[in-house]
Amino acid sequence: MTKEIVEKATFAGGCFWCMVKPFKEWDGIHDVVSGYMGGHVVNPTYEDVKKGDSGHLEVVEITYNPSVFSYDKLLDVFWQQIDPTDADGQFQDRGHSYSTAIFYYTDEQRQIAETSKDKLGASGTFSKPIVTPIRPTETFYRAEDYHQDYHAKEQEHYEEDRALSGRDEFIAGHWS
């Protein structure tokens, strides 16, 4: 029996609650875990990250089968969930911990991400420059259990928060 190939991708796209559901909807995606990456505090809590002095970003770590759902496709989904021109947070969520980033695991992922970013910048979709950084992966810290699959566990609160964020209007205004 052939062993299934599984890889990881990690993206920061503002509030991690809003970044889980868009990836979970696809065949080939095994898991999407909310967490923290990119800071200097070991084992940060949500409160550490939210205060903004841990250096971490809210991220989603995606485990996927690249022969079913490619890294290129993951990037397409990612770009269509964020405002890649905003370096100070995403939508109603402001501050460093809510900024965007692509964390790469391999040189191949880095190259694909850079090509994707360049292509998006040249597309004319946005009038401002694409500022989302492409960074090497650092230690991933899983967020507290109550943050995992928040869109499903706390559906009413999730939908209210998302509706107030302005994310959906932005997406509808930039993507068909």
Backbone hydrogen bonds, N-H to C=O, Kabsch-Sander energy under -0.5 kcal/mol:
donor,donor_aa,acceptor,acceptor_aa,energy
7,E,64,Y,-3.1
9,A,62,I,-2.0
10,T,103,F,-1.0
11,F,60,V,-2.0
12,A,101,A,-3.0
13,G,11,F,-0.5
13,G,14,G,-0.6
14,G,99,S,-0.8
18,C,15,C,-1.0
19,M,16,F,-0.8
20,V,16,F,-0.8
21,K,17,W,-0.6
23,F,20,V,-1.2
24,K,20,V,-1.9
25,E,21,K,-1.0
26,W,23,F,-1.2
29,I,26,W,-1.4
30,H,28,G,-0.7
30,H,63,T,-2.6
31,D,63,T,-1.6
33,V,61,E,-2.4
35,G,59,V,-2.5
36,Y,141,Y,-2.5
37,M,57,L,-1.6
40,H,54,S,-2.6
41,V,54,S,-1.0
49,V,45,T,-2.2
50,K,46,Y,-3.1
51,K,47,E,-2.0
52,G,48,D,-0.7
52,G,49,V,-0.9
53,D,48,D,-0.7
54,S,48,D,-0.6
57,L,37,M,-2.8
58,E,97,S,-2.6
59,V,35,G,-2.8
60,V,11,F,-2.4
61,E,33,V,-2.8
62,I,9,A,-3.6
62,I,60,V,-0.6
63,T,31,D,-2.6
64,Y,7,E,-2.7
64,Y,62,I,-0.5
65,N,28,G,-2.7
68,V,65,N,-1.7
69,F,65,N,-2.8
74,L,70,S,-2.0
75,L,71,Y,-2.4
76,D,72,D,-2.0
77,V,73,K,-2.4
78,F,74,L,-2.7
79,W,75,L,-3.0
80,Q,76,D,-1.6
81,Q,78,F,-2.2
82,I,78,F,-0.6
82,I,79,W,-0.9
86,D,83,D,-1.6
87,A,85,T,-0.7
90,Q,93,D,-2.4
92,Q,165,S,-0.6
93,D,90,Q,-2.2
94,R,92,Q,-0.8
95,G,88,D,-2.8
98,Y,95,G,-1.7
99,S,96,H,-2.2
101,A,12,A,-1.9
102,I,133,P,-2.5
103,F,10,T,-2.5
103,F,101,A,-0.5
104,Y,102,I,-0.6
104,Y,135,R,-2.8
110,R,106,T,-2.1
111,Q,107,D,-2.6
112,I,108,E,-2.5
113,A,109,Q,-2.8
114,E,110,R,-2.6
115,T,111,Q,-2.4
116,S,112,I,-2.5
117,K,113,A,-2.7
118,D,114,E,-2.5
119,K,115,T,-2.5
120,L,116,S,-2.4
121,G,117,K,-2.6
122,A,118,D,-2.0
123,S,119,K,-0.8
123,S,120,L,-0.8
124,G,121,G,-0.5
125,T,120,L,-0.6
131,V,84,P,-3.2
131,V,129,P,-0.6
132,T,84,P,-0.9
135,R,102,I,-3.2
135,R,133,P,-0.6
137,T,104,Y,-2.4
141,Y,36,Y,-2.5
142,R,140,F,-0.5
143,A,34,S,-2.7
147,H,144,E,-2.0
148,Q,144,E,-0.6
148,Q,145,D,-1.3
150,Y,147,H,-1.3
152,A,149,D,-1.6
153,K,149,D,-2.3
154,E,150,Y,-2.7
155,Q,152,A,-0.6
158,Y,154,E,-3.0
159,E,155,Q,-2.7
160,E,156,E,-2.1
161,D,157,H,-2.9
162,R,158,Y,-2.8
163,A,159,E,-2.3
164,L,160,E,-1.9
165,S,161,D,-1.1
166,G,162,R,-0.7
170,F,166,G,-2.0
171,I,167,R,-2.7
172,A,168,D,-2.6
173,G,169,E,-1.9
174,H,170,F,-1.0
174,H,171,I,-0.9
175,W,171,I,-2.5
